[in-house]
Amino acid sequence: RMESLPEAVLIRILASIPAVDLVLACRLVCCQWKNLVDGAALWILKCQQEGLTGTESEENAENWQNFYFLSKKRRNLIKNPCGEEDMQHWGDVHNGGDGWKIEELPGDFGKEFPSEGVHKYFVTSYEWCRKSQVIDLRAEGYWEELMDTTQPKIVVKDWYAGRSDAGCLYELYVKLLSENEDVLAEYKTETIAIPQDNDANWTEISHTFSNYGPGVRFICFEHGGQDTLFWKGWYGVRVTNSSVTVEP
C-alpha cells in the first residue's frame, strides 16, 4: 500500500510524474501527498533529475516548485527576433522614410554578428521607424500567482548597430503592463546616437526588471530609430536578436 511506503521512496515515485499532474492531480489525493507536492524535497529531486541545478539562482530559490517551472519555461518570449519571418509578430509598426527592411548579415558597411545563429537584421530608414511586440504572460504559461508572489526577474535584451558610412539614432522602450494596460514599470533608453564613420560593431543593451510589484500581465517591447543623414534607402540603425526572458 502506498501509505506504508517510506517518504523518501514515495518522493522518488512522485518525482517521475509530470510536474503539471503533480500540482493538478496528485496534490489532491491525500494530505500526505499534498504536503510532499508542496514541499521542497520533491522539487529539488526533480530539478536534479532534469539538470536544473548548479546555477546561482538555485542557491537561494525560496520556492523550489516555482524554480522548477520557471527553469522549464525559460525561453525567449519575443517572436521572430531576427527577421527570419519578415515582419510577422511585430505590431504598431511605424514605417518612416522608406520604412523597415530586412537584410542579410553583415550587410553593406556592416560587421558580422558576434554569435552564431543570427543571420538577418531589421534596418531603419531616413525618418523614424519603430515596431513593437506585446507579450501576454498568461498565454505564455506564467500564471497570476507566480507573477504576483514570486515576481521573477524579467530580463530584456536588444542588439543594435550602425553602418560605418552613416550616422544613426536608436531607442528601446519596454513597459510592464497590468490587466488594464496600466504601466507598472518601464525602462526607456536615452536616444542613442551613433556617429558617421563608426566601427559598425554590434552593441548589446540589457535591463532587468525585479521587485516590480503585483499585477503584471503583459510586457510591451518597442524599439526603433533612423539615420541622421536623411539619405534615401536604409542607412539607419540595425536591430536584431531582441529577447525577453522570465528568469528562475
N, C-alpha and C positions, 0 to 999 in steps of 0.2 A: 504494500500500500504506500502511496506517495507520502502521506503524512508521517510515516515511520522512517523515511529516509533522513540521514544526517543532512543538515542545512547546506553544508559545502557541496554535497552530491546534487542536491536539488538545484543549487545555483548553477552548477555545471550543465545540468539538463536544460534549465531555463535559458541559459546563455546561447544555446543552439537554435533558439526560436527567433524568428524575425522581430526586430525591435517594435514595429507597429503593432504586431499581435500581442507582444508582452504588455504594452500600455493599454490597448483597447480590449483585450480578451483575458489574458492570464491574470491581470491585476484584479479582475472581478471574481475570480474563483473562490478565494477564501482570504481570511485575514493574514495568514502566514504568507501567501503568495503576494498579496498587496504590499506587505512590508518589505519583501525581498525586491519587488519591482521598484519600489520607492527608495530602496537603499542604495548605497554606493557600490557594494561588493559585486553585484551582478553586472553593473555597467563598467566597472573597472576591468572585469574579466572580458566583457565584450570588446572593450577598447583594445585590450592586449591581443585578443584573438584576431582582430582585424587591423592590427598595426597602427592604431590611432594614438599610441602613447609615445613618449620620448620627446614631445615638444615642450617648450617653455610653458605654454598656456596650461598644459595639463597639471603642472606642479601646483597651481593654485585654483584649479577648477573646483568651485564650491559644489557644483551640481553636475555629477558625472553623467546623468541621463541627458541633460542639455548639451554637455560637451560632446557626447556620442552623436546626438542628432545633428548638431552644428558641424561637426567634423565630416559626417557623411554627406551633408548637403553642400559643403563648401565648393563653390564654383563661381565663375564669372556670370553675373546676372545681366550684364549688357549683351544684347543680341547683335550679331553682325558688327563686331567692334572694328574690323579691318576692311570693310567694304567688299568682302567676298560675295555678298548677296546684293550688290548695287546699293540702293538707299533703303532697302527693306528694314523694317522695325524702327526706323528713325522718323519721329514726328515733329510737328511745329517747325518744319524746315523753311528757313528763310534764304532765298537764293539771290543775294545781291550781286550786281555786276553780271558776269556770265554764269553765276551760280556754282554750286558744288560740282566737283568732278572726281572720279576715282582713277588713280594712276598706279602703275606697277612700280615697286621699289627697284632701284634707288631713285628713279625719275631724273629729269634734266637738272643738272647742277645740284644733285642731292647725294645723300650718303645711304648706305645700306642700314637696315635696322639692326640694333645690337643683339637681338636674339633670333634664333631660327623660328620658322613657322609663321612669320609675318611677311606677307608678300605684296600687300597693297596698302594704300592710304587714301584718305579723303583730302582734297585740296580746295582752298577758297579762292575767291576772285577779287576784283578791284573795288567792290563795295562789300559791306558787312554780310557774311554768310553765317548762319547758325543752324543747329539741329539739336534735338533733344530726345530723350527716352524716359518714359515713366515706368518704374518697376513696381509691380503690385506684389507686396511681400507675402500676403496670404496665398495668392495664386502660385507663388514660388515655394510654398510649403513652410513659411515662417509664421506660426500661429500667434494670436494676440498675447497670450500669457507669456510666451517666450520673449517677445519683443518688449513687453512692458516690465517684466520682472527681471529677466537676465540682462536685458539691454546689451546684446552682444555688440562688439565693435563693428562698425561699418567702414570698410576701407575703400577709398575711391582713388583711382589712378588714371592718368592720361599721359599720352606722349605727343609732343609737338616738335616741329622743325620748320625752318625756313629753307628756301633755296639760296645758294650762295650769291646769286646775282641780283636778289631783290630783298628789300626790307618788308616786314610784315608785323601784324598785331595778332595776339591770341588772348582768349579769355575762357575760363572754366567757371561754371556756376552750378552748385549742387545743393538741393533742398531736401530735407526730411519733412514729409507731409503727414498730416492727420487724416482720419476718415473723410473729413470735410475739406481736405486740401489746405488747411491752415499750415503755415510754415512753423515747424517746431525747432528746427536748427538749420543753419545754412553755412556754406563755405563759398566764398567768391574770391577769385584772384584779382589782383590789380590787372589793368590791361598791360600785358607783357609785350614789349616792343623788341623786335629782332632787327638789328641794323642791316642795311645793304652791305654786301661783301662780308657776310658772316660765314662761319665754318660749316653750316648746313648739318651739324650734328643733331641727333635726336635727344630731346630732354624729357625726363620723366617728372611729372608733378604728382604729388600724393597728399592725401588728407585722411585722417582717421577721426570718425565721429565716435565719442563714447560718453556715457552718463548723460544721454540726451533726453531722459525722462520718458514717461509712458505715453502711448498714443500713436507712435509712428506706424503708419500703414503703407506708405508709398515713398519711393525715392525718385526725385526728378534730377536727371543728369543732363546738363546743357553745355555745349561748347561751340566755339566758332572763332572767326577772325576775318582778316582781309589783307591785301598787300598795301604798302604805303606809297607806291609809285603810280597807282591808278593805271597800270598797263592792262590793255585788253587781254583776256585769257585767264590763266590760272597761275599767278605768281604769288598768291597769298600763303598763309600758314598751312602746313600739312599736319593732319592729326590721324592717329591710328592706335590700335591696341588699348582702347579705353576699357576700364574694368571697375566693377562694383562688387565687392565680396562681403558676406557676413561671416565674421571670424569666430571660431570657437574660443 
